[in-house]
């Protein structure tokens, strides 16, 4: 591998952070994109990306509901936590990270490239900010 390619690879620390703290599984991302490519070989990257987005829409709705449901029923948040349910914000953040990396892979981008890190940080920040603004409303 040329030295320039090595320099653009994500650091081990960055990769480990996304893996352990945000449960980002790049093997899963690659498997989903491969399945879409095999299932719809005649479609363009844009059409395949739209399929991924459409598949995620109901899940995003569910995640948003998990964020707001505890606000409507006192004590529900503690019950969810006790039962071990993932918080809506964490689920939505992870779903958005997976989606942007799946779409990047569909368009032939390297998901291990250091250029993906600012994109992923922007998703984490935007999702976190959105959930905190929702709670303040």
N, C-alpha and C positions, 0 to 999 in steps of 0.2 A: 504494500500500500504506500503510495507516495507520501512524503512528509507533509505536503499541503493538505491532503485528505485527513491525515492524523490530527493536524492542528485544528481542523474544523469540527472534529468529533466532540460530543459532549464529554465533560470530565466524569470520572467515576463518581465523584461526590455528587454532582448534579443528577446523574442517573440514579444513584442510590436514594437521594432525597425524594425524587418523584416516585420511585418504587415503594419505599417504606412509608412515607408520609401521605402520599396521595394514591397509593395502590395502583400506580400506572404500570400496566403489563403490556409491554411492546409486542410480545409474542402474540397476545390476543388481538392486538390491533392489526398485526400482519395477517393473522388467520382470517379475520373478518374481511379485510380487503381482498385477500386471495379468494375467499368464498364468493364475494360479489363479482370479482373479475371472471371467475369460472361460470357463475350462474348467468351473467349478462355480458358475454364477450363482444356482442355486436354494439353495445351502447358506448357512448362517449364518457369521458371522465366526469363531465358535468352531470350527465344523466345518472350515473352511478352515485355521485355525491348527493344528488337530490333523493335518491332511494334511501341512503343512509340517514339523511335529515328527516325524511318522512317517517322512518322507522323509529327515530328517537323522539319525535314530537309527543306521543302519548307518555313516554317515560319522563320527559321534562315537565309535563303537566302534573304527573304524580309527585315528582320531586318538589315542585312548587307548592303542591297541596300539603306535603309534609312540613314545609317551612311555615305555612300559615295556619294549619289545623290546630296546633297547640295554643295559638293565640285565642282561638274561639272557645276552647274548653279548658278551664283551669285544671292544672294537674296532669293534663295529657302529655305534656312534654316530659315530665318525670317518669310517667308510665312507659313512654316510648324508650327512654333511656334505660330504664330498668329491664325492659324486655330485650334490649340490645339492638334496636332498630338504628340504622344509620340515619343521621340527621339529613334533612333535605338539602342543606347547603353543600355538604360533603358529596352527596350523590350527584347533584347538579354539576358541581365543579368537575368531578371525575368524568361524567358523561360528556361535558363540553371539551375536556382535554382529549378524550378518546376520539371525539368527532373531528376536531381540527387535525389531529394526527392521521386519522383514517383518510380524510380528504387530501391532506398533503401527500400521503402515500399513493393515493389514486392518481394524483397529478405528477407522480414520479419524483417527488422530493424525498430526501433522506431524513427519516424521522430521528436519526441519531446525530444529525448536524447541530452544531452549537446555535445556528440561526433559529431553531425551533424554541430555544429556551425563553427568549423575550416574549414570544407568542404565548407560550404556556403560562408565564408569569402574568401576562395581561389577562388571560382567562381567569386565573385564580383570583387576581385582584378585583376584576369586574364582578365576578360571581359573589365574592365575599362582600364587596361594597354594596351590591344590590340587595343582599339579604339583610345587611345591617340597616339600610335605608328603609326596607320593608318593615322592620321591627319598630322603627322610630315613627312610622306613619300612624 
